[in-house]
Amino acid sequence: MSEVTCKYCKKKINKETAYSIQKGQYYCNENHYLSALEKKKNVSKHSYKSVEGSDRRAFTDAIQDLYVNKYGWNKQKINWQILMNMVNNLLKANPTWTYETILYIIWYEQEILGLNLICAESHWNPLSLVDYYALEAELYYNECQKVSNSADNYTDDIVTIVKSKDKKIKYKSMEFDND
């Protein structure tokens, strides 16, 4: 009597009583076989939903807002697989970066530099120039922080301006030279 493992629930079952469609694939019963097929079918759809309120969710919402509201795209036409692969590559190549860092660089490219991020030249991808403008965006951020800190540290004594009500000289005589 040999035992095999059910491919769906991972239980040890008797090989003779197991439900088998192909050689080497054993299930407890037909329901487990059908459930395994359904699970396999659903996994291939890439139906990933990020957790509400996470950094990743905020990032994907901002990217979707960029595509839909700024450039008028249909949200079903956004190629999330390529976008998120690029994001993962950027995060692996730059371990100090976060999703917010990438969003800041995109904001810098769009608002400060005035670049059209989603166009044919960028292959319809707003992440195509992130590496190129990262240092420039970091310098801009640091400069803004310096200005903000200096404005916060600035203390000015209150100056009171008092108007004089002395009307001694109402008109000043003017002389013109006629040459």
C-alpha positions in Angstrom: 0.0 0.0 0.0 1.7 3.2 -1.2 0.8 6.7 -0.2 0.7 9.8 -2.4 0.1 13.5 -1.7 -3.0 15.3 -2.8 -1.9 18.2 -5.1 -4.7 20.4 -3.7 -4.7 19.9 0.1 -1.3 18.2 0.5 -2.8 15.3 2.6 -1.3 11.9 2.4 -3.8 9.5 0.8 -3.8 5.9 -0.4 -2.7 5.7 -4.0 -5.4 3.1 -4.9 -8.3 5.3 -3.6 -6.9 8.6 -4.9 -8.5 10.4 -7.8 -6.0 10.7 -10.7 -6.4 12.2 -14.2 -2.7 12.1 -15.2 0.1 10.0 -14.1 1.8 11.5 -11.1 -1.1 13.8 -10.2 -3.3 12.6 -7.4 -6.2 14.2 -5.6 -8.4 13.2 -2.6 -11.5 13.4 -4.8 -12.9 15.0 -7.9 -13.9 18.2 -6.0 -10.2 18.7 -5.1 -9.2 18.2 -8.7 -11.8 20.8 -9.9 -10.8 23.2 -7.2 -7.1 22.9 -8.2 -8.0 23.6 -11.8 -10.0 26.7 -10.7 -7.2 27.9 -8.5 -4.7 27.4 -11.4 -7.0 29.3 -13.8 -7.4 32.3 -11.4 -3.7 32.6 -10.7 -2.9 33.1 -14.3 -5.0 36.3 -14.4 -2.6 38.3 -12.2 -5.4 39.6 -10.1 -3.2 41.2 -7.5 -4.8 43.7 -5.2 -2.6 45.7 -2.9 -3.6 46.4 0.7 -5.6 49.6 1.2 -3.5 52.3 2.7 -0.1 50.8 1.9 2.7 52.7 0.2 2.4 50.5 -2.9 -1.3 51.2 -3.1 -0.7 54.9 -2.8 1.9 54.6 -5.6 -0.4 52.6 -8.0 -3.3 55.0 -7.3 -1.0 58.0 -8.1 0.2 56.4 -11.3 -3.4 55.5 -12.3 -4.4 59.1 -11.6 -1.6 60.3 -13.8 -2.7 58.1 -16.7 -6.5 58.6 -16.3 -6.9 62.2 -15.2 -3.8 63.9 -16.6 -3.5 62.1 -20.0 -7.0 60.8 -20.5 -6.2 57.0 -20.7 -8.7 54.2 -20.0 -7.4 52.5 -16.8 -7.8 49.1 -18.4 -5.2 50.0 -21.0 -2.4 50.6 -18.4 0.2 47.9 -18.6 0.7 47.2 -14.9 3.0 44.2 -15.4 5.6 46.3 -17.2 5.2 49.3 -14.9 5.6 47.2 -11.7 8.5 45.3 -13.1 10.3 48.6 -13.8 9.4 49.8 -10.3 10.8 46.6 -8.7 14.0 46.9 -10.8 14.4 50.6 -9.7 13.9 49.6 -6.0 16.4 46.8 -6.3 19.0 49.0 -8.0 18.5 51.8 -5.5 17.9 50.2 -2.1 17.4 53.6 -0.3 14.5 54.5 -2.6 10.8 54.0 -1.7 7.6 54.3 -3.7 7.4 57.9 -2.5 10.9 58.6 -3.8 9.8 57.4 -7.3 6.6 59.5 -7.1 8.6 62.6 -6.1 10.9 62.1 -9.1 7.9 61.7 -11.4 6.4 64.9 -9.9 9.7 66.7 -10.4 9.8 65.7 -14.1 6.2 66.7 -14.7 5.7 69.8 -12.7 9.2 71.4 -12.4 10.7 70.3 -15.7 7.4 70.3 -17.6 8.0 67.0 -19.4 5.3 65.0 -21.1 5.8 61.7 -19.3 3.4 59.5 -21.2 4.2 59.7 -24.9 5.5 57.6 -27.7 9.1 58.6 -27.0 8.8 57.2 -23.4 7.0 54.1 -24.7 3.9 55.2 -22.9 5.7 54.7 -19.5 6.2 57.5 -16.9 9.0 55.6 -15.3 11.3 55.7 -18.4 13.3 58.8 -17.2 13.2 58.2 -13.5 16.9 57.1 -13.3 18.0 59.9 -15.5 16.4 62.7 -13.4 16.9 61.1 -10.0 20.0 63.1 -9.0 18.6 66.4 -10.3 15.3 65.8 -8.3 17.4 65.0 -5.2 19.3 68.2 -5.5 16.1 70.2 -6.0 14.6 68.5 -2.9 17.7 69.3 -0.8 17.6 72.9 -2.0 13.9 73.2 -1.1 14.6 71.8 2.3 17.4 74.3 3.0 15.1 77.2 2.0 12.3 75.8 4.2 14.7 75.3 7.2 16.1 78.8 6.8 12.6 80.3 6.6 11.6 78.4 9.7 14.7 79.6 11.6 14.3 83.2 10.5 13.3 85.4 13.4 12.5 89.0 12.7 11.9 91.6 15.3 8.6 93.3 14.9 9.1 96.7 13.3 6.5 99.4 13.9 6.2 102.1 11.4 4.9 105.4 12.7 3.7 108.0 10.3 4.6 111.5 10.9 1.8 114.0 10.8 4.1 116.9 10.5 2.9 119.1 7.5 5.5 121.8 7.6 6.6 121.3 4.0 3.6 120.7 1.9 5.2 121.7 -1.4 8.8 121.6 -2.4 9.9 124.2 -4.8 11.5 123.0 -7.9 13.8 124.9 -10.2 14.4 124.2 -13.8 17.5 125.2 -15.7 16.8 126.6 -19.1 19.9 126.3 -21.1 
